[in-house]
């Protein structure tokens, strides 16, 4: 994981998870790091908190650690010791998969489209099928 931080799609996913960013903000505002506590106790809304997290994440070990801790606990229910596929997350968002990689180093498989049957061969309808409404 680069020190530049998560890509935009990972932050987009994180931003939509109200429980996550609110918990990160709460832990930072009430934590032992006085600078983080002062900074994060002054904000409460998503439009204030998330931009601060995005700015601080690449350069602040405390912020990065709390974000990782909260994502591991709440998004993955503390189960970062198993393979991603064992979590049973079907069609997981790309942002969620990025956070998994950031926490574990494991590259989860991209979701696969469900197997579908090949389309039926086209055939000419008989006149009586058309009159009965077949094909509508």
Secondary structure, DSSP 4 states (H G I P E B T S, - for coil): --TT---HHHHHHHHH-HHHHHHHHHHHHTSS-HHHHHHHHT--SHHHHHHHHHHHHTT-HHHHHHHHHHIIIIISTT-TTS-GGGGT-TT--HHHHHHHHHHH---PPPPPPPP-PPPPPP-PPPHHHHHTTTT-
